[in-house]
């Protein structure tokens, strides 16, 4: 378990607020067009990548890149809640990321605590529920405590589920599901004939969520980096060269437009979809 040094200071201001009151007629018009032109994804997953490279280009430290990325989180959460997206999963920290330098990990954990403490009221007041998936045994105790407090304070909120993937990997998720199923087969709770895709999905960490319809990866990398491997089987994947600190609602709208223009066949032909437009299923 990574220890967070007590001497680390995060005295930078968090002046902008999530869900701040602002009237932007142009932005409202764009959102209305997106909502009426076609279906908005019910669940969006985002691999937030590029903080370090963004910082290097600007002569800043990697930690400063992560701090800048917080502003993008605010804007994307706000835009998704306004568009009617029901679930937003942000890949915040992977199990593989524990291999990074300890000072960077410590800074990230301290940043997470500070953001949660600063913004929990904004989440609660704007009907946003925080949820976390991942192997939290690897996460420092004070981070787990802060996460639990925020989840408890927002547990009844229904406008948007903000799902944080922390110390998460798709392989870990499938492995822990298989282990649980194996234990239940061993004790006779589950018969092997009962094991199907729906049963496996019910033991994943995302059992309470629909699969993501749109998966976004920032920073120009063309891979999903062990993120929601089972759940993204039929996700529409959108890659962008934009680094995460520069990814805001304008870029999100571009991704949603691309999603709306794609034909989602789920193994069927285009002719079948035209004949039975309401029969699509993931």
C-alpha positions as CSV (number, residue, x, y, z in Angstrom):
1,X,0.0,0.0,0.0
2,X,1.3,3.4,-1.0
3,X,1.9,5.9,1.9
4,X,1.0,9.6,1.3
5,X,3.7,11.8,2.8
6,X,2.3,14.3,5.3
7,X,4.5,17.1,4.0
8,X,2.9,17.2,0.6
9,X,1.1,20.6,0.1
10,X,-1.8,21.1,-2.3
11,X,-2.5,24.8,-1.6
12,X,-3.5,25.6,-5.2
13,X,-7.0,27.1,-5.5
14,X,-10.0,25.2,-6.7
15,X,-11.9,28.3,-7.7
16,X,-14.1,27.0,-10.5
17,X,-17.1,25.0,-9.3
18,X,-18.8,22.0,-10.9
19,X,-22.3,22.8,-12.0
20,X,-21.7,26.5,-11.7
21,X,-24.6,28.7,-12.8
22,X,-24.0,30.0,-16.2
23,X,-26.3,30.8,-19.1
24,X,-24.7,30.1,-22.4
25,X,-27.4,30.1,-25.2
26,X,-25.0,28.7,-27.8
27,X,-24.1,25.7,-25.5
28,X,-27.8,25.1,-24.6
29,X,-28.6,25.0,-28.3
30,X,-25.9,22.5,-29.1
31,X,-27.1,20.3,-26.3
32,X,-30.7,20.5,-27.5
33,X,-29.6,19.5,-31.0
34,X,-27.7,16.5,-29.6
35,X,-30.6,15.4,-27.5
36,X,-33.2,15.7,-30.3
37,X,-31.1,14.6,-33.4
38,X,-30.5,11.1,-32.1
39,X,-30.0,9.0,-28.9
40,X,-27.5,10.3,-26.4
41,X,-25.4,7.4,-24.9
42,X,-26.8,6.2,-21.6
43,X,-23.3,5.2,-20.3
44,X,-20.0,6.9,-21.4
45,X,-16.6,5.6,-20.3
46,X,-13.5,7.7,-20.7
47,X,-9.8,6.8,-20.5
48,X,-8.4,10.1,-19.3
49,X,-4.9,10.0,-20.8
50,X,-2.3,12.6,-21.6
51,X,-1.9,14.7,-18.4
52,X,1.9,14.0,-18.3
53,X,2.5,14.8,-21.9
54,X,0.3,17.9,-21.7
55,X,2.5,19.1,-18.8
56,X,5.7,18.3,-20.5
57,X,4.7,20.4,-23.6
58,X,4.0,23.3,-21.3
59,X,7.2,23.0,-19.2
60,X,5.2,21.8,-16.1
61,X,5.5,18.9,-13.8
62,X,3.4,15.7,-14.2
63,X,1.5,16.5,-11.1
64,X,0.6,19.9,-12.5
65,X,-0.8,18.0,-15.5
66,X,-3.0,15.9,-13.2
67,X,-4.2,19.1,-11.4
68,X,-5.1,20.6,-14.8
69,X,-7.1,17.5,-15.6
70,X,-9.4,18.2,-12.7
71,X,-11.0,21.1,-14.6
72,X,-11.8,18.7,-17.5
73,X,-13.5,16.3,-15.1
74,X,-15.7,19.2,-13.8
75,X,-16.7,20.3,-17.3
76,X,-17.4,16.8,-18.6
77,X,-19.4,15.8,-15.5
78,X,-21.5,18.9,-15.8
79,X,-22.1,18.5,-19.6
80,X,-23.0,14.8,-19.2
81,X,-25.5,15.6,-16.4
82,X,-27.1,18.4,-18.6
83,X,-27.3,16.0,-21.6
84,X,-29.1,13.3,-19.7
85,X,-26.2,10.8,-19.7
86,X,-27.1,8.4,-16.9
87,X,-23.7,6.9,-16.2
88,X,-20.2,8.3,-16.6
89,X,-17.2,6.1,-15.8
90,X,-13.8,7.8,-15.6
91,X,-10.7,5.6,-15.7
92,X,-8.8,7.4,-13.0
93,X,-6.0,5.0,-12.0
94,X,-5.3,1.5,-13.2
95,X,-3.8,-1.4,-11.3
96,X,-0.8,-1.1,-13.6
97,X,-0.4,2.6,-12.6
98,X,0.9,1.4,-9.2
99,X,4.2,0.8,-11.0
100,X,4.7,4.5,-11.4
101,X,7.2,6.6,-9.3
102,X,6.0,6.7,-5.7
103,X,6.1,10.5,-5.5
104,X,3.7,10.7,-8.5
105,X,1.3,8.1,-6.9
106,X,1.4,9.9,-3.6
107,X,0.6,13.2,-5.3
108,X,-2.3,11.7,-7.2
109,X,-3.8,10.1,-4.0
110,X,-3.5,13.5,-2.2
111,X,-5.1,15.3,-5.1
112,X,-8.0,12.8,-5.1
113,X,-8.6,13.4,-1.4
114,X,-8.5,17.2,-1.8
115,X,-10.9,17.2,-4.8
116,X,-13.4,15.0,-3.1
117,X,-13.4,17.1,0.1
118,X,-13.8,20.3,-1.9
119,X,-16.5,19.1,-4.3
120,X,-18.7,16.6,-2.4
121,X,-21.2,19.2,-1.7
122,X,-21.4,20.2,-5.3
123,X,-22.1,16.6,-6.3
124,X,-24.7,16.2,-3.6
125,X,-26.5,19.5,-4.4
126,X,-26.6,18.7,-8.1
127,X,-28.0,15.1,-7.7
128,X,-24.8,13.3,-8.7
129,X,-24.0,10.0,-7.1
130,X,-20.4,8.9,-6.7
131,X,-19.6,5.2,-7.2
132,X,-16.2,3.5,-7.2
133,X,-15.0,0.3,-8.9
134,X,-11.6,-1.4,-8.5
135,X,-9.3,-3.3,-6.1
136,X,-9.5,-0.8,-3.3
137,X,-7.4,-3.0,-1.0
138,X,-4.4,-1.4,-2.7
139,X,-5.6,2.1,-2.1
140,X,-4.4,4.1,1.0
141,X,-6.8,4.0,4.0
142,X,-7.4,7.8,4.1
143,X,-8.4,7.7,0.4
144,X,-10.8,4.9,1.0
145,X,-12.3,6.7,3.9
146,X,-12.8,9.9,1.9
147,X,-14.4,7.9,-0.9
148,X,-16.7,6.2,1.5
149,X,-17.8,9.5,3.0
150,X,-18.6,11.0,-0.4
151,X,-20.4,7.8,-1.6
152,X,-22.6,7.8,1.6
153,X,-23.5,11.5,1.2
154,X,-24.5,11.1,-2.4
155,X,-26.0,7.6,-2.4
156,X,-29.6,8.7,-2.9
157,X,-28.8,11.0,-5.9
158,X,-30.2,10.0,-9.2
159,X,-29.3,12.5,-11.9
160,X,-26.0,11.0,-12.9
161,X,-23.8,8.2,-11.6
162,X,-20.2,9.3,-11.6
163,X,-18.3,6.0,-11.5
164,X,-14.6,6.3,-10.7
165,X,-12.4,3.4,-11.8
166,X,-9.7,3.5,-9.2
167,X,-7.0,0.8,-8.9
168,X,-9.0,-1.0,-11.7
169,X,-8.2,-3.3,-14.6
170,X,-10.5,-5.2,-16.9
171,X,-8.5,-8.5,-16.3
172,X,-8.8,-8.0,-12.5
173,X,-12.5,-7.5,-12.9
174,X,-13.0,-10.7,-14.9
175,X,-10.7,-12.7,-12.6
176,X,-12.4,-11.7,-9.4
177,X,-15.8,-12.5,-11.0
178,X,-14.5,-16.0,-12.0
179,X,-13.1,-16.6,-8.6
180,X,-16.4,-15.7,-6.9
181,X,-18.3,-18.0,-9.3
182,X,-15.9,-20.8,-8.7
183,X,-16.3,-20.5,-4.9
184,X,-20.1,-20.6,-5.4
185,X,-19.9,-23.7,-7.6
186,X,-17.7,-25.3,-5.0
187,X,-20.1,-24.7,-2.2
188,X,-23.1,-25.7,-4.3
189,X,-24.7,-22.3,-4.6
190,X,-24.3,-22.3,-8.4
191,X,-24.5,-25.2,-10.8
192,X,-22.1,-25.1,-13.8
193,X,-25.1,-25.3,-16.2
194,X,-26.2,-21.9,-14.8
195,X,-23.0,-20.2,-15.9
196,X,-23.7,-17.9,-18.9
197,X,-22.8,-14.3,-20.0
198,X,-25.5,-12.8,-17.8
199,X,-24.3,-14.7,-14.7
200,X,-20.6,-13.6,-15.3
201,X,-21.7,-10.0,-15.8
202,X,-23.6,-10.1,-12.5
203,X,-20.4,-10.7,-10.6
204,X,-18.4,-8.0,-12.3
205,X,-17.8,-4.8,-10.4
206,X,-20.1,-3.0,-12.8
207,X,-23.1,-5.3,-12.2
208,X,-25.3,-2.3,-11.2
209,X,-24.4,-0.4,-14.4
210,X,-25.3,-0.9,-18.1
211,X,-22.4,-1.5,-20.4
212,X,-20.9,1.6,-21.9
213,X,-22.2,2.5,-25.3
214,X,-19.5,5.0,-26.0
215,X,-15.8,4.6,-24.9
216,X,-13.5,7.6,-25.3
217,X,-9.7,7.6,-25.2
218,X,-7.8,10.8,-25.2
219,X,-4.2,11.7,-26.1
220,X,-3.8,9.9,-29.4
221,X,-3.2,6.4,-28.1
222,X,-5.1,3.6,-30.0
223,X,-5.8,1.1,-27.2
224,X,-8.2,0.6,-24.3
225,X,-5.4,-0.2,-21.8
226,X,-7.2,-3.0,-19.9
227,X,-10.3,-0.9,-19.3
228,X,-13.7,-2.6,-19.0
229,X,-12.7,-5.5,-21.3
230,X,-15.9,-7.5,-20.9
231,X,-18.2,-4.5,-20.7
232,X,-16.9,-2.8,-23.9
233,X,-17.5,-5.7,-26.2
234,X,-20.0,-3.6,-28.2
235,X,-18.9,-0.1,-27.2
236,X,-18.4,2.4,-29.9
237,X,-14.8,3.5,-29.4
238,X,-13.8,7.1,-30.1
239,X,-10.1,8.1,-30.2
240,X,-8.9,11.7,-30.1
241,X,-5.5,13.3,-30.2
242,X,-6.6,15.8,-27.5
243,X,-4.8,15.5,-24.2
244,X,-7.1,15.1,-21.2
245,X,-6.5,18.6,-19.7
246,X,-7.7,20.1,-23.0
247,X,-10.7,17.8,-23.4
248,X,-13.8,19.8,-22.6
249,X,-17.5,19.7,-23.5
250,X,-16.8,20.8,-27.1
251,X,-14.7,17.6,-27.6
252,X,-17.3,15.6,-25.8
253,X,-20.0,16.8,-28.2
254,X,-17.8,15.8,-31.2
255,X,-17.5,12.3,-29.7
256,X,-21.3,12.0,-29.2
257,X,-22.0,13.2,-32.7
258,X,-19.7,10.5,-34.0
259,X,-21.5,8.0,-31.9
260,X,-24.8,9.1,-33.2
261,X,-23.6,8.7,-36.8
262,X,-22.5,5.1,-36.4
263,X,-24.6,2.1,-37.3
264,X,-24.7,-0.3,-34.3
265,X,-25.5,-3.7,-35.8
266,X,-24.6,-6.1,-32.9
267,X,-24.0,-8.9,-35.4
268,X,-26.9,-8.2,-37.6
269,X,-26.9,-6.8,-41.2
270,X,-27.9,-3.3,-42.1
271,X,-31.0,-4.7,-43.8
272,X,-32.1,-6.4,-40.7
273,X,-31.8,-3.2,-38.7
274,X,-33.9,-1.3,-41.2
275,X,-36.6,-4.0,-41.1
276,X,-36.6,-4.2,-37.2
277,X,-35.2,-0.9,-35.9
278,X,-36.4,-1.6,-32.3
279,X,-34.8,-5.0,-32.1
280,X,-31.2,-3.8,-31.6
281,X,-29.6,-5.1,-28.4
282,X,-26.1,-5.1,-27.0
